[in-house]
Amino acid sequence: MAAPKIMQQGRVVPWLYVLPALIVILVFIVYPTINTVVLSFRDRRGEQPASVDCVEGQPCWGNFENYRYALTHPDMTTALKNNVLWLLIMVPAVVAMGLLIAVLADRVKYEALVKAIIFMPMAISFVGASVIWRFMYYIETGTGEQIGVLNAILVALGIDPIPWLSQSGINNLALMVVGIWLWAGFCMTILSAALKGLPEEVLEAARVDGATDWQVFWRIMFPMILPTVTVVITTMVIIILKIFDIVFVMTGGNFGTEVIANRMFKLIVTDTGRSMAIAVLLLVLTIPIMIINVRRFREQEAIR
Amino acid sequence: MRPLARLNRFFSRLPLNLAIVVLCLIWVIPTLGIFVTSFRSREAVRTTGWWTVLNPFGKGEIEGQVEYTTYCASCHGEQGDLLLGANLSDPELVANYPRSNRLLAVLRREIEGKPHLEDPVLPEDPNAALELLAPILVYMDSLAGGEKAEVGKLGVRNYADALVGYKGTQDYLTDCGQELDSTLAKFDCNASDLLNPEGMGRAFWNTILVSIPSALLPILFAAFAAYAFAWMDFPGRMWIFAILVGLQVIPLQMALVPIARLYTEVGLQSTFVGIWLFHTGFGLPYAIYLMRNFLGGLPREIFESVYIDGASHWTAFWKLAMPLSIPAIASLGIFQFLWIWNDFLVAKIFLSSNPVLTVQITNLIDPRGGNWHILTGAAFLSFIIPMLVFFGLQRFFVRGLLAGSVKG
């Protein structure tokens, strides 16, 4: 903000406007964050140091005992591995899907309708979307007909039905599909706006010079919207790090689909110390994104 | 040449249109599935896929019609009245067969030295035969003027069940119609049932009570702060604002336990005020960011001119900044409202005694998949408001999304 010409005012007045919001933020974000870090070094009830949970003869990290759990326990390594899988597979997939739809829809007359359809899942809850997809993935294990769409298609093709949500190797991908279905609309909307903002003359010049659509997209359009793509990716990374509802409703974290936020929720009553250590882990993982966002903000302000 | 060129163009664009249509179908079918299912009977949901409803030939099929046509229609006729001595549409005759075993006895008897049924013959296994005859009896009853029991009949009974939280064996409307004792013990069979804590009706009300204040409060706080960040000068202004940008991505998981403990001490646990304040806290960094960017983007001259005219900040805020930022407030309000309406985690932890829609839906999930008819109805009830807001105010929603897409 290259300081706008600002009206004269007393020293106190600005704070009267800012303080109510700042106090709420201090009480509900800053204080709890510090408190959570403190609790992550305490025992399951948050009263004594975490080291009391150590057992003689077993590995122990002293006051970092809860972090030993958060980083080395098999439940947590599964969860961490799954979060990494979500980040590596789902984030590129959803951004690519959003970009693909944005580019395709731009070329037809019924663009608004296509966008509304793809964007619609954004309006509903993760819980509702999970119910929708539980029904898609449903498997009838008895003698009855398959009433889930996917297994009915498999049976019609003469293939055995698949337990999408309980078969490891498939179930994590099945959950990611739900995420893509939910968030592709978000990626599409933002990327589409960026594409439409590109100067027409540049694209036209390239076409006149004989560039194919493919070349125009990859050599000109994509590099020009790269900053927006970065914004979309960082936003998706934050969302995926905290992914919870989909896993909670669809598999409850069973059959090897556990994720960090779900582990944190499961332990929140029974073992506060471990739960808080997991929350801190989540915070630490978001810090790079936080830095990227603040840096980008400062660059934008420098331009203004 | 002209029409040919047009045809050429059509075929060259065919793959593009096809790809888009397929994508749209993939996006629509899952939601369509639960929408259709929510109107089907429990029996129909359990036995056949929802897409069978879309088959125009299956529509209006009456229970037992297929069986009747196969076994009886060739002699007795489509309407059952072809044989004078055995008019199957005669109510008196039908009344002789209250159960399918009576009918089986008759059918096993020979008529003039020939089996009653020749083509096709009844199954030998008595149980299989009885299972076949039951629907035929139902159909004969309908021929005789009884109520037609349509298999694929669609109705809103599942919604009634979901709204009141019915968990019996038939459905709420039928039970209340029959004044069933087991149902009357739990329900009054009038509008007051909508307040049953286990129902979606009550959850709907709870969700409204949570969402509206939780959407408005952060906007109020944010508007004041954003005005100061945009049009006032004070030490640390840039630093504080940069910190707010960073705070946007703090996972709300960081605050759950400390705030729950704080609430237990001050008596705000499981209260609406508690959840309003929590959502306000976590909505603020984004709200301030969005509002400041909007206010800071307004032309400087109009603010300078009102200051020169002697207006105070208070007047400029209410008379100038607020009216001008109504588009931003609308976007922000819609965004925050939908976010909270769809929230599950915070409501689960801070409002367990008054379940909201999302929490109530998770309570309804049957791991064995036995109640899809109610679950789908419940899910759709929770979609009504978001869908209305979305389709009615999509413009604002998209604008809010574009203005700053770093919500935490």
Interface residues (C-beta under 8 A of the other chain):
Chain A: M1 A3 P4 K5 I6 M7 Q9 R11 V13 P14 W15 Y17 V18 P20 A21 L22 V24 I25 V27 F28 I29 V30 Y31 P32 T33 N35 T36 L39 G46 I101 L104 A105 R107 V108 V114 A116 I117 I118 F119 M120 P121 M122 A123 I124 S125 F126 V127 G128 V131 I132 W133 R134 F135 M136 Y138 G144 E145 Q146 I147 G148 V149 A152 W181 F186 T189 I190 A193 V231 V232 T234 T235 I238 L241 K242 F244 D245 F248 V249 A261 M264 F265 I268 T272 S275 M276 A279 V280 L282 L283 T286 I289 M290 I291 N293 V294 F297 R298 E301
Chain B: L16 N17 A19 I20 L23 C24 I26 W27 V28 I29 P30 T31 G33 I34 T37 V45 R46 T47 T48 G49 W50 W51 F221 A222 F224 A225 Y227 A228 F229 A230 W231 M232 D233 F234 R237 M238 I240 A242 L244 V245 G246 L247 Q248 V249 I250 P251 Q253 M254 A255 L256 V257 P258 I259 R261 L277 F278 T280 G281 F282 L284 P285 I288 G296 R300 F303 E304 Y307 H313 A316 F317 L338 W341 N342 D343 F344 L345 I349 L357 T358 I361 T362 I365 G369 W372 L375 T376 A379 S382 F383 P386 M387 V389 F390 F391 Q394 F397 V398 L401 L402 S405 V406 K407 G408
